[in-house]
Each structure stands twice: as C-alpha cells, then as structure tokens.
C-alpha cells in the first residue's frame, strides 16, 4: 500500500522515470538494431570480418555494466554523464545479441531456397532482401527481444551516471535503506522487461515467415513506424539533455549528497536567474571527479578528507587547516575553486548496536577492541580501500575481527548492523539512520579519523561565467552544523521526505541565506 | 517414333558442352572431357548413378558453377561471356526440393522473376494466372496460399510454373519428381508432357530413373565416369550394347513394375 501511495504522490516524477527508462532502451535498442543487422549480414557474408566482430561484441558483453559506465565517463565525445553515455553503453550491450542472431538466422536458411534464388537470376542484393532477410526475420526478432529485455535491466544501472530512469529510485532507495523506494523502481522495471518480452514474442510469431495472409506489408509499415518513433525518442532525449547555458549540479549516490546538491540548486535558484540542471546520484567520488574534469558537471559538494586522499592522492592528515589548504591548492591547480566549508564535519564513525553498547558499557573504539575478535565487521568498499580507512584503523586500535570484514554498499552496512548480520561498521557521522536504527557511535579516542568538512567545489570556468555564485554560495558558509545535517538526513531517511522539501524547510529556517 | 514428337522447327544448337572437365573443391573429378550438343526444342533426359555429375551439368549451364576447363555454350555464346544474372533469367530451373520460398504465397513465388525483370504489375498478375492454369492449379484457390498449405505434387507444379514465368527458352530440371510418391510422379510426367507440348522449351532433365528418362526425353544421355556413355533417342538406347547403359536398362522393368 505504501508503494502505491508512493507512486501516486510522485506520479509525474514516476511517469517521467518510466518514460526516460523506455526512451533509453528504445533509443539504444533501435540504434543497435539499425547497426547490428547490417553488421550481422556482413559477418555472415564475410566470416573473416565476422569472427573478430562477434568476438569483440562478446568481450563487450562480459564487461560488468557499472564498469562499462565507469569507462565511458572520461571518454571524449561518446562519454560523459547523462543519457548520451548511457545510450552508448546500452547500444554496446545490445549489439552482440542482434549481430549474432542475424548471422545465425541467415546461416540456418535452407540452402535450396538460396540456390533457387540464385538460379532465378537474383542479384546478391535481391537475394538478401527478398529471400535471406525475410527468412531470417524470426531469428533476428528473437535477438531484438533479448537485446531489449537485457536493455531494460541494464538501463536501471544507467542512473548511476545521471541518465535517470527507474534505476534512480533503486539507487536512492538503497542509499536511504528505503525498501518502498527500491520497489518503486524495481517492480516497474521488471514489469517493463516482461511486457517487452511478451510483446516481442508476439511480434516474432506475427512475423513468422510462413504465417497466414499478407505479413509482408506489415513489416514495412512496422519498420517505418519504428524508425519514426526512434527519431522522436532520440530527439526527446537530446532535448531533455540540452544543457546550453545550464549549470549542472551533481551529487554522489547517498542521501546527504542529494540533500547538499539540492541545497546548492535551491540556493542558486532563489538568488539568481541561472538555469540549474540536477544530476544527482552519480555513483562515487571518482564518477563526480571525472565528470567534472570532463566538463559535464559544474558544481557539487565534496569532503576535504576525501578530496585529499581519493582525488589528490596525498597521505592522510589530521590537521583541518592544513587539509583545507592542500585541497584548496589541489583544486586551484586543476581548474576548480573550493568554496568556503559549509560547517559540518562528516567524518567516519565506528558504529555498533545501541543495545550491545549499553550492555557491554562501551564508550570508545578502544573499549570495543576487547570484544571485537568475536565480532564480524562490514565496511563500504571505499573504506576498505582507503589508507585512512580500514587498515589504519585496525593498526591504531589493535582491532581484530572474526573472519575477513565484509565489503558491501555503504548504505546497506547500517541495516546489516541493525539486523545483526555484522556487529561493527564504519558510518558517516551525520547519517540520519544512526538514530533511527539505534546505532551507537563509538568515540574516536585515539583521534584516528581525519577531518571531512563539506565544501562546494565549482569549475573555475563556470565561476568566471557566473561570478555572482561566489557570493551566493558563500552565504552557505558555516550554516550547516553537524546537528543540522543529521536533522536533514533524518528527515529524508527516516521521515521519508524528499530532498526538495527537506531543503526548502532548511532554507525557510535560514532566511538570511536567500537575501538578494 | 517418340523422338520426333517434339522435334524442333530447325536443328539449331541451344546448349553445347565442348570437352568440359570439372572438379569440385576437395572432391573427385565430376566431369572429365564431357561433350554434348542439345538442339533447340529437345528434351534431354540425363541419367546416371548418384555422384556422376548430373547436377554439375545443370549448374554449369546456368553458371551456378564456373567453367574450369572446356567451354559451355548457351545459345551459341560461352557462359563465361554471359552476364550470369541475364543468363539465369533466360533459364528456368526446377529443383528436386522445389525451393519454393516459404515466406511468399504461391502467387508471389511464381511472380518472382517477372517482378525482378520489372514487368508492370497488371502483366505480372495476368501471367501468374495464366501459368497456374497451365500447371492445373486454379489461381483463385491457390494464388494466396503458402507453400506449406500445398501437397508435394502441387508444390512441384508451382515449381514448374515459377520456372516458366518469363517464358525462358531453356528449362533445367533436377530430379523434378524425385520426392513424390509413384502415382503422383506418373501423373506429373503426363502433366509435363502436356505442358511441354504447349511451350516447346529446350529441356535438360536430370534423373536416376530410367523409366522417367524414357517417358520424358526425346533424347536420353547416360553419364558414366564423367563422360557421356550414350546419347541417343530412347529406342536407340534400348538396343545399345554399352555395358554402362545396360545396367540402367536392366533396372527398367523392376522400377516400372514398382511404380504401377
């Protein structure tokens, strides 16, 4: 019931997500068919070209989709973030099934039909269009069906690079541990895949080579209609992606980041006439960083500690002022400007269950070290990799765990802890789930964790184009305390309010930010 | 005598093989110094055991196979000098497996070559009706059906109609009735004789059935060892002492009793 409520309350956004999802799949599958069928014909006629072609498409197919999107972000022309890169990735996935079924469909034609065509004096082209392709039609349509169904599934992941679609609900739902929102995206995605499968199966049957009266006219009509629809869809996507004169604001894929992105967006919208485009839920730090380097992203909020180690590859440092100085210099040297910190420090906290902490009288990480050999630990994969993450932590406190720590999605670790799948996790100090799930932040008594102050980062070029942004965004400096951030996260994650209304409420509480 | 039944108005040579040898890739020698001349309007029944190169002879005539050595002439011109597309559209071809296109109706199957030749649509339709009538299929009933809706004999009739569509001077038939039951086969032979008496084509018909060769051919050719072991009218063939030919003649009564 909450699910239906969710769809009804967000009906426009939901319909938009469905449309975008369909548009991504239709555009990519359409182009893949337009390119894949001729490539399949070439590879059938000329196996020496065909074998490497199918081999290449095979290799592409094995690339995990998230990795594929990752590769595409820094690519010039075809890459970046948004629908274009997503469509390119989806095309690459759809090509193999189309090429392969075209080739195998052509190969499986009865040789006597081909011989009869040749003996009647058909040219190669006449034979292809009048005999070979019509007879391979069912096989080719089967390939299109596979490509479409795979595309519907893969397109959910396209949300990670800001292409929108139903995947956005899934990512947002995972980020805020909101199963209703996950289902709000996953159920229609599964339904779309089923509908696509059934429709195309029916089409396959309809266009079977020796099916009753007059299938031939319909092929032409359907192909023409499909081509027209495809052009319309691609046009629509391009139109919706147009960023001429727009300022693109991004965020990583967790609640706080979306709130901060929305905060930047609303602050700018309230105080200037700049056209803002939101591209939230863009995956991790490196997605945002590469997108910004590529010029696809103008502005987002980064954390100083993250920038220092993950972006500028410098060693961990505990002194806030020194970290700020170095990050500021790092951004200045790479065409970006670091704006004044927003106030809060979203450093890591080590969390355990509240009841456990009370029962054992735990206050600090040092206290927990006594019990940890019996505990299982779970960490976000970034935390496991980082120098200032897992390895340093166990050294500083002499922590030992039962087994190897589990690597999991950062947002899922909170739930895993509450559900007793693991007994200790690392979390964000400002996460709203800490209070909701009754988790206990252990004090960092050896001062191991470095500072993670939130700072807006903007491309220098963009700032030159809109110099007023320095003053406008400057008004946010120091305005968000740890408590304010936790409150907003709580409102979004626990009270299930959307980022827009959470930020509007915050800005209404702080009218001084919007003075013109 | 039988041989004169469809004798042509003039003794012009329609198809000629001069010392033709052919080897399939990685295969044995199919033809070895094969020579033959077929007069216009004649029906040549070419017999021989399986793998003696009968189909090779047909495919050399319509250039589905390239000439390797020797010369194949069609209407006085070497096939290597013909545009293969133009050549094939002057030669009707009936395959053993019929080769009707399963995705096209009977009408469209018959209309293929006229449409390739760019005939106006009205003329195509009239021709399809005429041809279906010629092979004894009512156009109203059959033109819009698909091949799978027809019996084997009906499909074979369509195959003949399709091969005759643009009235080509030459007709090649590869085991045309081989896939049919004996009764239908006998009926198709009679049908063929009736049609041939109307259209008077130069026909080369490949078969391994001596009875069929005798009933269809104005001339019978016996292929053996890649050469023409005998080439004569059916009555002359029966009197032949050639051992290769005798093998076939010996098989004759057995097949005929088996058929009828």
Interface residues (C-beta under 8 A of the other chain):
Chain A: X110 X112 X113 X115 X116 X117 X118 X119 X120 X121 X122 X123 X126 X130 X131 X134 X135 X137 X209 X210 X212 X213 X215 X216
Chain B: X62 X64 X84 X85 X86 X87 X88 X89 X91 X93 X95 X97 X98 X99 X100 X101 X102 X103 X112 X113 X116 X144 X146 X147 X148 X162 X172
